[in-house]
Amino acid sequence: MNILYEDNHLLIVSKQAGEIVQGDKSGDRTLADDAKAYIKAAYHKPGDVFLGLPHRLDRPTSGVVVLCRTSKALTRMAQMFRESKVEKTYHAIVQKITPEMRGNLGIKPGEDLNTPHRLEHFLIRNEQRNKSYASCTARQGSKHAILEWREIDSSDRYSLLEVKLLTGRHHQIRCQLSAIGLPIKGDLKYGAPRSNIDGSICLHARSVSFTHPVAQKPVCVVAPYPALPIWQIFSS
């Protein structure tokens, strides 16, 4: 387990792609299981260890996960996530954005790709398929989804995007980027042509910034990129 930040109230770790944050029908061991075992051993805790999960990351996604060691921290962090008081930044690898693609992406001639571009959709979640669908208009059961993206680097074949969520919806980044023709590398569910060798998708929760729920001090944590070669292209 890669610990990025730790104090009496919080444990912030870097999740690996393929790990699940909490238990599901697979029965696989979880990140929460590992965190509890770590706390129990490191702090000689008798009995059950308290651990709260104020947010989640999809299984094929990597990056920052905030865990809470006290109920006070959990209550306050959960509220901060609900009220968008936690700034979450994601990095995503997509096919290289070419000049020919700019029009379909709503990018004006001469406009810098490094400038934040806003995406707004209405997402409908299909529980059976565990997938969300984007619409430009509101429909029954849909939820308004907003994010901002910008290109921060590129290679011969790929663009590296920085994405900031302004709402928190099911599969929001995956669904919205796919809706504009930029499926995340490896994300077969949302239109990528090929899977990644390890089953991951190239979506990484790069950082979180917030005011500590108890100490009231600023906290900013950055997760290193995964070890896959594709990420190392952009690691410099």
C-alpha positions in Angstrom: 0.0 0.0 0.0 1.4 3.3 -1.1 0.7 5.9 1.7 0.8 9.5 0.6 -0.4 11.2 3.7 -1.1 10.1 7.3 -2.2 11.6 10.6 -4.6 10.8 13.5 -7.7 11.4 11.4 -6.8 10.7 7.7 -5.0 8.1 5.7 -4.5 9.0 2.1 -3.2 6.3 -0.3 -2.5 5.8 -4.0 -4.7 3.0 -5.3 -3.4 0.7 -8.0 -5.6 0.0 -11.0 -7.5 -3.3 -10.4 -7.8 -2.8 -6.6 -11.3 -2.3 -5.3 -11.9 0.3 -2.6 -14.5 -1.7 -0.7 -16.1 -5.1 -1.0 -18.3 -6.2 -3.9 -19.8 -9.4 -5.2 -16.3 -10.5 -6.4 -15.2 -11.2 -2.8 -11.7 -9.9 -3.6 -9.6 -8.3 -0.9 -10.0 -4.6 -0.8 -8.0 -1.4 -0.3 -10.0 -0.9 2.9 -8.9 -4.4 4.2 -5.3 -3.5 3.6 -5.6 -0.1 5.2 -7.3 -1.6 8.3 -4.5 -4.2 8.6 -1.9 -1.5 8.3 -3.5 0.7 11.0 -3.9 -2.3 13.3 -0.3 -3.3 13.0 1.3 0.1 13.0 -0.6 1.5 15.9 -1.1 -1.8 17.9 -4.9 -1.4 17.8 -6.9 -4.1 19.6 -10.2 -5.4 18.2 -11.8 -3.9 15.1 -10.2 -0.9 13.4 -12.4 2.0 12.4 -12.1 3.1 8.7 -14.4 5.4 6.8 -14.7 5.8 3.1 -15.9 9.3 2.1 -15.5 8.7 -1.7 -14.7 5.9 -4.2 -12.6 5.2 -7.3 -13.6 2.8 -10.1 -11.7 -0.5 -10.0 -9.8 0.1 -13.2 -8.8 3.7 -12.2 -5.7 4.5 -10.2 -4.7 7.3 -7.9 -5.6 9.2 -4.7 -8.1 7.8 -2.3 -8.9 9.5 1.0 -9.7 7.3 4.0 -10.8 8.4 7.4 -9.5 7.0 10.7 -12.1 8.7 12.9 -15.9 9.2 12.7 -15.4 12.9 13.1 -13.2 13.1 10.0 -15.5 10.8 8.1 -18.6 12.9 8.7 -16.9 16.1 7.8 -15.0 14.7 4.7 -18.1 13.1 3.3 -19.9 16.5 3.6 -16.9 18.2 1.9 -17.1 15.8 -1.0 -20.8 16.3 -1.3 -20.5 20.1 -1.3 -17.5 20.0 -3.8 -15.1 21.5 -1.2 -12.5 18.9 -2.2 -10.7 19.9 -5.4 -10.1 16.7 -7.3 -7.8 16.6 -10.4 -7.6 13.7 -12.7 -5.2 12.9 -15.6 -6.4 10.9 -18.6 -4.7 9.6 -21.7 -6.7 9.7 -24.9 -5.9 9.6 -28.6 -3.9 12.5 -29.8 -6.0 15.5 -30.5 -5.3 16.6 -34.1 -6.2 19.8 -35.9 -9.0 18.0 -37.8 -10.7 17.0 -34.5 -10.9 20.5 -33.1 -14.2 21.4 -34.7 -16.0 18.4 -33.4 -14.6 19.2 -29.9 -16.0 22.7 -30.0 -12.5 24.2 -30.1 -12.3 27.4 -32.1 -9.5 28.0 -34.7 -6.4 29.3 -32.9 -7.8 28.5 -29.4 -5.2 26.9 -27.1 -5.9 23.3 -26.1 -4.3 24.2 -22.8 -7.2 26.5 -22.0 -9.9 24.7 -19.9 -12.8 23.5 -21.9 -16.2 23.0 -20.2 -18.3 19.9 -20.8 -21.9 19.7 -19.7 -24.2 16.7 -20.2 -27.1 14.9 -18.6 -26.1 11.4 -17.5 -28.4 8.4 -17.2 -27.1 5.4 -15.2 -27.9 1.9 -16.3 -27.6 -0.2 -13.1 -27.7 -3.5 -14.9 -24.9 -2.7 -17.3 -23.0 -0.6 -14.7 -22.7 2.1 -17.4 -23.8 5.8 -17.8 -25.0 7.4 -21.0 -24.7 11.1 -21.9 -27.3 13.3 -23.4 -27.3 17.0 -24.3 -30.7 17.4 -22.9 -32.3 16.5 -19.6 -34.3 13.3 -19.4 -36.3 11.5 -16.7 -33.8 10.2 -14.2 -30.8 12.0 -15.6 -28.3 14.0 -13.6 -26.5 17.2 -14.7 -22.8 16.5 -15.1 -20.1 19.2 -15.5 -16.3 19.0 -15.9 -13.5 21.0 -17.3 -10.6 19.5 -19.4 -7.5 20.8 -21.0 -4.5 19.2 -22.8 -1.4 19.4 -20.7 1.0 17.2 -22.8 1.0 15.1 -26.0 3.1 12.5 -27.7 3.1 11.2 -31.3 -0.1 9.1 -30.6 -1.7 10.4 -27.4 -2.8 13.5 -25.6 -2.6 13.8 -21.8 -5.6 15.6 -20.4 -6.1 17.3 -17.0 -9.7 17.0 -15.9 -11.4 18.7 -13.0 -14.8 17.5 -11.8 -17.4 20.1 -11.0 -20.0 17.4 -10.2 -19.6 13.8 -9.1 -21.5 11.4 -11.2 -21.2 7.7 -12.0 -18.4 7.1 -14.5 -18.6 10.8 -15.3 -15.2 11.4 -16.8 -15.2 8.2 -18.7 -18.7 8.8 -20.1 -18.3 12.5 -20.9 -15.0 12.2 -22.7 -16.3 9.3 -24.7 -19.4 11.4 -25.7 -17.1 13.9 -27.4 -15.1 11.2 -29.2 -12.2 11.0 -26.7 -12.6 7.6 -25.0 -9.9 7.0 -22.4 -7.2 4.6 -23.5 -8.0 1.0 -22.5 -11.6 1.8 -21.5 -13.5 -0.8 -23.7 -16.8 0.0 -21.9 -16.8 3.5 -23.2 -15.5 3.0 -26.7 -11.7 2.5 -26.6 -10.6 0.2 -29.4 -8.2 -1.9 -27.3 -7.7 -2.9 -23.7 -4.6 -2.2 -21.7 -2.4 -5.2 -21.0 -3.2 -5.1 -17.2 -6.9 -4.4 -17.6 -6.6 -0.9 -16.4 -7.8 2.3 -18.0 -5.6 5.4 -18.4 -7.5 7.5 -15.9 -5.6 8.5 -12.8 -6.8 10.5 -9.8 -3.7 12.7 -9.7 -4.4 15.0 -6.7 -6.7 16.2 -4.0 -6.7 19.5 -2.2 -8.8 20.5 0.7 -8.9 22.0 4.2 -8.2 19.4 6.9 -11.6 18.5 8.4 -10.2 18.7 12.0 -6.9 20.6 12.0 -8.2 23.2 9.5 -4.9 23.3 7.7 -4.5 23.0 3.9 -3.8 19.5 2.6 -2.6 18.8 -1.0 -1.6 15.3 -2.0 -0.3 14.1 -5.4 -0.3 10.5 -6.5 2.6 9.3 -8.8 1.7 7.9 -12.2 1.3 4.1 -12.6 4.3 2.1 -13.7 2.8 1.3 -17.2 5.1 2.5 -20.0 2.3 4.6 -21.5 2.3 6.7 -18.3 6.1 7.0 -18.2 5.9 8.9 -21.5 4.4 11.8 -19.6 6.3 11.4 -16.3 9.1 13.9 -17.0 
